[in-house]
C-alpha cells in the first residue's frame, strides 16, 4: 500500500493508540495538518508551541499514556525546548514531532530552518532527523518504544517537508527491538535478598517514594509493603500521591520545604528504602548528612541514578513495580511482618514530631494562601487533579492539598518551569473531561502562558484556575526577604492585569476574593460554574513557605513558622 509520509504518521499514531495530539501549524507541517483533517485523531490547537508541549506533558502525567505534540520548523520547534526539557527532567513519556525544511535545503540557512535535533540533544531521551520517507514508519515506532520504555522521557522526530510529501510502500511494523536499548526490568534476586536482610533487623525504617513509582504504576505495591511491615512513608515532590496523604503512616513531603516529621525521620532512620527517586538536591540538602544513620536500599530502573548523588548499601536495578512485587512476595514467604523488630517506639517518636511541629500558618484578616489550598482540598474532597505553576504556589499546594492517589498531582519538579500549570491542566482535562482539574497558580507564573485560556475556552475545557495573587514573584522574594536583607530587586509585580476582566475577555468566568470570609464562597462558585474559570485570591504579600531548609544545609536545619 503506497502512502505519503503524512499518511504514514497518521497511521502510526492510530496504531500506537494516540487519540489526541496538541499542536500549532506552520509551513513545514502544512501537509501533516492537511492529513489530520482525514485522520482518526483529535487535534487541540494551542496558542503557543510551549503550550503544546506542556499540554502533551500534562496529558501524559494524568493518563499514563505517551503525550504527542506537533509543531512547525524554526521558531515553532525552538519554542518547544523549555517544554521538552521539563518533560526530560521529570521522565515524562512524550513524542514531539517537528517540521523541517526540505532535505535539499538543510544547511543552507533556509527560511525557518534550525537544527532542532542538535539543539534538543541534551534534553531528549533520543531524537531523529528523518531524511527518507522509507525510514519514517520505523523511526516513529522506535520513538514511541523509547519514549515509554525503561525510564520514560521525550523523543523528538524531525520530519522535513519533502519527506512528509513523498510516497512509499507501507508495510505494518512489527514489535520494535533495538539492540542498543535494553532496559533492565527484572531486578537481581540476590540484591532483593540483601534488602530483605536489612529489613529483618531494621528498627527505624522509612520508605522514600519518588516519581518513578508513579511512572511504573507501583503505588499499590509500595502501599502494600508499607502496611504489611508498618513502615512510615515520605515522598519527593514528584512522588506525591504514591502513598495516601490521609494514611497514618504518611510523613508528608521530604526536603527543602518538607514537613518537620519527614525530615527528622529521614535523618534518624536506620534503614531507608528509596524507590523511584534520584536524590535531588532539593530533597537531600547537605548530602554528607542526608540519612547519615541509615543503610540505604535504592530501587530504580535507571542504573545511572544509583550512587549518583548519595552512596547506597544495596543498589537494585529494575522496574519499581516488578521489584516491589518480588520484595512483597519475599516478605510473605519469610513471614517478615511477624519476625522483624517492633517499630512501636519509632512510630511513637514520629507521632510526637507530628504533634509538636505541624504545618501551620497564622490566620489574619488578610487571605492566607495556605487557607485557600486547604479550602480547595475540602470542597473537592481531595479528588481533583491538581496542576501547579512554579514557586510558592507550588509548595503550598504540595503541603496543603493531601493527595491520596497517583496521577492527580501534575507539576514541574526537576526544571521548575513557570508557565507550566495552565497548559498542563488543559492536557489533563483533555485526558479526563469529566474530572475536576485545577491549576494552582501565582500571579507571576500564570502570565507566562495565559494565552492558553483561549484554548480552554475554544474546546470547552472546564479548567479551574486558582491564582494566589501576592503581587510579587513570591519564592524569589522570600529568598530576598530571608537572605538578602529584604532587597526586593525586581520581584515586586504591582502592575498586573485585572484577572477577572481578563477571564471575561477570553470568554471565561472571572471571580475574586479579597477577604478570608469570601474564600469559600468564591471557590464553591468557581468549581460549580461551567467552563473555564479564573478565581483570583488577593493574599498576604509577604507570606513565606515554611518549613524551609536554607541551601547547602542539612535537612534538619529547618526554618519554622
N, C-alpha and C positions, 0 to 999 in steps of 0.2 A: 504494500500500500504506500503510495507516494504522498508525502506530507511536506508542507513548508516548515521551517524552523518554528514559526509562531504556532502552528498546529501541533507540533511535537511538544512544545512547552505546555499547552493546554491539556494534551493527552497525558503527559506525565503528572501534572497536577491532579488530574482526576484519578489516576492510578494510585497516587500517594494519599488519597483521601482528603485532599485540600478542598474545603468548601468556601473559604473566604481568603481574599488577598487584599492588602492595603496598598494604595499607590497614588501616583501623580504622573500624568502623561507628559510626553515631550517628543521631539522629532525622532530621536534614535529608537524609541519604542513604539512609534505610531503603528507599526504593523502588528506588534504584540497586542496593542489596545484594540485594534480593529478585530482581531481574532477573539478577544474577550467577549465581544457582543454575541458571538455564536457559541460560547463555551458554557459548560455547566459549573460555573464558579461565580460567587458573589464578589464584586469589587467594591471596596469602600474608598471613595475619593476623599483624601485628606486635603489640608490646605498648605502643607509644607512637608517636604520629604522626611525631615526629622520626625514629624508626627507619624508618618507611615511606619517607620522602624519601631518607634515606641509603641504604637498600636499593635503591631505584629508581636512585639515582645509581651505586652500585656495579655494578648490573646493566648500566647503560648504558656505563660505562667498560670493563667486561670484554668486553661483547658487541659494542659499537659501535652498538647499537640505541637507540631512544628509550625511556627509562625512564618508567614510568607509576605514579602512586600516587593513591589515593582516600581522602579523609577527610571528616569532617563539618564543620559550621559552627562559628563561635565559637572556643572553645579548641582544637578539633580543627584548625581552619585556622591559628590563630596558632602552634600547636606545630610547624607545618611551616616557619616562617620561617627558622630557622637552616639547615635543610637546603636550602631554596631558595637562600639567599644563598651557601651552599657551592658549589652547582652553578653558580650565576651567575658567581662569581669564577673558576671553572675551565672555564667554557664547555662544560658537560655538557648534552646534549640530553635534555629531560625535559618531560613534560606532567603537571601537578599538577591534579587535579580536586577541587574543594572543594564541599561542600554549602552552601546558603544558605537563610535563612528565606524563606517565600513572598514574592513580589514586593510584595503589598499590605501587608506588614509591614516592608519595608525602610525604615529611617529612623525607626522607632517604638521603638527600643531593645527589640526583641523578645527573648525568651529565646534565648540562644546566637547573637545577631546580632553580627557585626563586619564592618567594611568591609575585607575581606581584599584587595580589588583596590587600595584606597588604600594599605594597609599594605605590600603587596609591589611597588608600582610601581617603587621604586628598585632592587629586586633580582631582577626578572624581565626577560626579553627582551621580553616583551609579556604582557598579561593581559586577560581578558574577564569581564564580568558578562553572562550570557545572560538577557535579560528576556522572550524569546518562544520557545516551542518551535520555531516555524518557522525560527529562526535557528541552532538548536543544531547541526545537521549541518555546515553551512558553517563555523561557528565552530570546531568540533572539527577539521575538516580543515585549516583555516588554522593552528590551534595546532600540529599535527604538522609542517606545512610550515615554519613559522617556527622551531620547536624544532630541527629538523635542518638547516635551510638556512644558508648563509653561515657566519658564526661561530656555532656552536650555543649553546644556552642553554635555561633553563627557561621554560616558558609556563604560566600558570595560567588555568584555566577555572572560574568560579564559577557553579554551577547552582542556582537557587532550587528549593525542594521542589515548588512547583506546576508548574514547567517540567518537572521530571522526571516528573510525573504526567500532564501534558497530552498530548493526541494531535494528530498532524498527518499529512498525506500525505507519505510519504518517497520521495524520488527519489534514486538514487545520484548523488553529486557527482563531477564530472569532475576533471581536473588543476587544481590550485589556482594561480591567478595573482593576485598582489597588486601593484597599480600602484605603491604606495609602497615596496615591498620588492623590490629587485632587486640582490642582491649581485653583485660583480664576480668571476667565477670565472676567466676567461681573462686572463692578465697582458698588459700592453702590451709588444709585442715590442721596441720601442726601449729600454725600461727593462732588459730582459734583455740586450740587446746592450751596454748600458753596464756591466752586471755582468760580462759576458764580457770586456770590455776590461780591467776591473780584474784579473780572474783571469789575464790574459795577462802581467801584469807583477809579480804578487804573488810575493814570496819567502818570506813568513812568514804564509801564510793559515791561518785557523781557521774551522770551521763551528760555529755555535751553534744547537742544536736545542731546540725547545720543545714544549709540549703540542699546539700546532696541527698539528704533523707527525703525531701520533697520531690526532687527530680527522679529519684528511683522508686518513688511511691512506697516508702518503707515506714511510714508513720505508725501504722498498725503494729508492725513487728517491734519497733522501738518502744511503743507504749506497753506492749505485752511484756517485754524484758524488764522495763521499769516496775511494772506492777507485780510481776512474778517474784522479783528479788527485792522489792521495796527500796528502789534507788531513786533519789531525787534527780530531777532533770532541769538543766538550763539550756539555753539556745543562743546562737548568734542572731543578729538582726535578720539574716536570711532564713534562719531556722524557725522563726515564729510560726506557730500552727502545727509543727511536727508533733507536739505533745500538748494536750488540752490545757489552756490557760486557766481553767477553773479547777484543775486537779490539785488535791492537797500536796502532791509530790512536786508540783511545779515551783521552780525557784524564780522564774522571771528571766528576763534577758540579761546577758553577761556583757561586761566590758565597760567602755568609757562612760556610757550612760545606763549601765546595767543596774539592777537592784542591789541593795546592800547585801542581802542574803545570798544572791548568786555569786557575787564577787568574793564574799567571805568563804562560801562553801568551796569554791574552786581553790582558794588559797589555803584551805585547811584539809582538803580531802587526801586520802591515801591512795586512791585509785580513780583515774579519770578515763572513762570510756568515751572517746571522741569519734563521732560518726558523721561523715559527710561534711567535714569542716576543713578550712585551710589556715586556721590560726592567724587571722587578720590582725594587724597592729591595733585596730580599734577594740579588739577583744582581749589581747594579751597584755597591753600596757608594757611595762618593763619586762622583757622576755625572760631574763635570767631569774626573775622572781615569780614567774607565772607557774602556778600549780607546783611550787617548789618541793612540797612534801609528798607528791604523788608519783606513782608509776603510771605511765600513760599508754593506753591502747588506742591506736589510731586506725580507723577503718575508712578507706576511701578507694574509689575506682581509679583515681589518678595517682600513680606512684610518685609523680614529681612534687605533689603537695606534702608527702610524708617526709618528715625531718627537714623540711624546707625552712621553717621558722622556729620550730620547737623540737627538741630531741624527744624521742619516744622509746619506750621499752619494748613494745610489741607492735610492729607495723603489720597491718592486714590489708593487702591489695585485693579489692573485689567490689562488686556491686553491693550497695548498702542493704538492699532488700534480701538478696541471696545470703549475704554474710550474717545478717541478724536472724534470718530464718534458721540457718545452721546453728548459730550460737544458742538460740532459744531451744532447739532440739537437744543440744548437749546439756543445757541446764535441766531439762526434763529428765533426760536419761540418767543423769547423776543425782537427781533429786536435790539439786543445789539449794533450792529455797528452804529446805529443812536443815541442811548441814552447814551453811555458811554462817559466819559470826553474826550475832544480832546487831541491828542498826538502831536500836531504841535511843541510845544516848546521842547518836548523830542526828536523828530526826528531831529529838528534843532541842538540841542546840540550834538547828536550823529554824525551828519554831520560835525560839527566843529571838533570833535575829529578825525574823519576820515581824514579830510583835513590837520589838523595840525600834526598828527602823523601817517603817512602811513608806512607800511612795507617798509624798504629801506635798501640799501647796497651801498657801494662806489665802483664803477667800476674802475678798474685799467688795467694795461697791463697784469695782471695775471687773469686767468679764475676765476670768482666768482661762487660758487656752486648755488647760487640763480638764476643767469643768465641762467645756464644750465636748471634748472627746468622751468623757465619762457619760454624759447625757446621750451622745450618739450611740454608744455601746448599749445603753439601757433601752433606748427607743427602737433599736434594730435587733434587740435581743442577742447581740453578738453574732448575727447571721450574715451581715453584709460582707461583700467583697470590698476590701479597703485598699485603694491605691493611695500613694502619697507623692508629694513633691519631695524636696530635699532640704534639710535644715532642722530648725526647732520643731516645725510642724510634724516632721517625720518621726522625731524622737518621742514627742508627746503621744503620737498615735501608737508607736511601739510599746510605750509604757502603760497607757491607759485604755487601750482597746484590747481586750483579752481574747486571743484567737484560740478557738477550740478545735479547728481542723486545718489541714494543709490547703494550699492554693486559694486562700482567701486574703492573703497579705501580699501586696504587689508593690515593691519599692526598689529603687536603685540603691543597692548596697555597696558594691565594690567601687563603682565610679562616682557615685553620689551626684547624679545628673539632675540639675534643676530643669524644670520644664518637662520632666518625665511623666508626672502623675496624670494629667488630663488625657493625653493620647493613650496612655496605658490603660486608664479606666475605660476609655472608649473601646479598646480592644477586648477587655474583659467583658464589657456589656454586650458586644457582638457575640462573644462565645456563650454568654448566659443572659439572653434578653429578658428573662423573667425574674432575675435576681436583683436585689438592691446592690448597686455599685456606687461607692462614694470615693471621691478624691479629696483627701485632706491636704490643704494647700496653705502656703504662706502668700502674702501679697506680693513678695518678690518673685518667687518661682512661678506662680500662676501666669504672670505676664509673659513668660518666655515662650509658651506655646498656646496662648489664649485664643489664637485663630482657630484652633480645633473645636471651639464652641460651634462654629458653622457646620462642621462635620456631624457633631452630635445632634444638632437641630435638623439638618437635612435628612438624616436617617432615622429620626425619631428615637434616638437612644437616650433613655431617661437617666443619664448620669447625674448624680448629685454632687456638687462641688461645695465643700466647706472651707471657706477662706478664713484663716486665723490672722486677721489684719492687725499687725503691731507697728505698722508704718516704718518698718526698717528691715534690713537683711539680718534677721534675728540671731542666727548662730554666729556669724562673724562679729556682730555687735556684742554678743555675750562674751566672746574671747577678748574683745577690746575692753569691755567692762571689767573683766576679772584680771587680765594680764597686761593691759596697755593703758592703765590709769584713766579709763573712760575717754580715751581719744577716739572718738567715733568718726574715723576717716572714711567718708563716702559710704556709710552704711545706713544713713537716715534717708528714708524714702517718703518725704512729706508731699510729694507731687505724684498722685496716682489717679487713675480713672474712678469715676463713680461706678462701682461694680454692679449696683442694682440697675442703673441705666444701661451699662454695658451689656448685661444679660438681656435686657429688653431690646437693645439694638440688634442683637443676634436672633431675636425671636424666642428667647427663653424666659424663664421666670427669675426675677431677682428679689431677694429678701435681705433684710439687715437687722441685726440686734446690736444695741449699744449698751444695754444694761443686763445684769445677771438674770433678772426676772423675765427677760424676753427670750433667753436662750432656748428653753424647752419648746416654747410656742413656735419659734422660727424653725427649729429642727423638725417638729411634728408637721408643720405646714409644708415645709420643703420636701420632706420624704413622701408626703401624700400627694403632692402636686404631680400631674402628668408631665412627661417630657423632661428635658434638662433643666436644672435649677442651680443658680448660684446663691449660696447663703453666706453672707458676709458677717463676721463677728468681730467687732472692734474690741480688741483685747489689750490687756496690760502691756505696754511697750517695752518695759524693762524686765519682764519675767524671764527667768533663766531655766534651763533644763538641768534638773538635779535628780539623782547624784551625777557628779561629773569627776572623772579622773583626769588631771592635767597630763598633757602629752609627756611621754617618757617616764611616767611614774608607775609604780606597781598598782594593780587594780584595787588594793586595799586602801590606797590613799585617796579616799573619796571626799569631794566637797559635797556637803549635805545641805538641805534647806535650813 
